[in-house]
Amino acid sequence: MPRDNITDVLSAPARLYHPGGSALPNDSILSRDDAQALIERIKQFSRADAVEVQIFGGYATNVRFADNQMSTAGGVGDFQVGVQSYFGAKHAVVTTNELTDEALRRAVEKSETLARLAPDDPESMPQLPPQQYQPVEAYFPSVADMSAEARARIALTALEPCRSAGDLTAAGFLQNNAFFTAFGSSTGLFAYHRGTSSNYTVTVRTTDGTGSGWGGAEHNDAGQVDFAAVSRRAIEKARASQKPVAIEPGRYTVIMEPQAVGDLCQLIGFYADARATDEGRSPFVKQGGGTKVGEKIVDERINLYADPFDPMVRAQPFDGDGLPLGRQEFVRNGVLETLYYSRFWAKKKGVQPTGAPTSFLMRGGSASVEDMIKSTPRGILVTRLWYLREVDPRTILYTGLTRDGTFLIENGKVSRAVKNFRFNDSPLFMLNNLETLGRPERLAGTEAGGAVVVPAIKVRDFNFTSLSDAI
């Protein structure tokens, strides 16, 4: 497509197609009543001891650009029904995307056939009775109804200034998701959630091949995303990161912007699994036996938690078993307060199940990144991280690289761009060397995924082990 011709992008209708080939309407997100009626219809076909039905439907619209021109735009629809049949401790699941009575009956019968052939599951749990769920208002027309033209004009907030500059190249992706999930079982349990999210990420590079900048944002409500600011941030980072110099690896005072913080600190939530800890497979195992619950593990200013009802995340309020999810405080004032329990492990340990979290949040402070820079005699500013890999699960030691804007700070100012580093460090070590907390932000995503809200932070003695020539 010629770079100045966006007519095709703006006028192309975003058609939604069922994966099986039949067309679905653009408003195909099932209402609560329709989802419940579909589940009841499927349950009537069951002859098993018990049955669970899970439904997912979604429609994602997007616009993609690269090399300073629009490349693709459109929409992708998905609709799936999963039927899990139980005979005692035996169970099996079959999925389908066909909604005729014949297709649904066939899916139920196939799941029953497979369940009878399956071995007993030693961790099989009885179905939950009906539960009470606090609804999460996570569906916004600003996302679900955004037109192709509006999406293209968001892309132009990056494309137009880069084209005008002549020495910048932009690539990015805007995706708007509208979806619902529903869960029901033969006990009468029914859970329903619908939501939206608007995710925008941009990478800008200088044509001399020495500078790269990145910006990203996500929210359930597109009205809360400053798309132009994301594009400006990527452009500014690309300009500032040109012609980086090499400096010696080592331990530095580091200011990490929220995107970098999220990739590392979110790992603490993943490792806060009670079963992994009880079985000796987590950093929260106490030497000599037991867990570190009740012990101080990081700086007392650190508070880490999950909360599907927080207005910055608005996540699904139940897990895959239909278990209601509430607020879970993993770390309060630096002390490990709780671990999360599956239903099976909770029964084994005689405690209440919590379910696995669907969000991760970290409380922050009031400092801006600019404030942190001004208070730093010498340090490194990190825009984001990538290619994280586990080194030691007992300490959450990870390795990875900086990317898209790494800068030297001298005498309270950013003095120059520096080459990217490889690091070896742990979020637990890092949060024990905390100096300053910034304001929390919703991230555009992490390597691990999920709804994440974290602040920028300033820490001492972060361990950079080598240089990278990657831009």
Helices and strands as residue ranges (DSSP letters): H 7-11, H 32-43, E 50-66, E 69-87, E 90-96, H 101-117, H 141-144, H 148-165, E 168-185, E 190-206, E 212-219, G 222-224, H 227-240, E 250-256, H 258-271, H 274-278, E 304-306, E 328-332, E 335-336, H 343-349, E 359-362, H 369-374, E 378-392, E 397-410, E 413-417, E 420-425, H 427-432, E 434-442, E 451-468
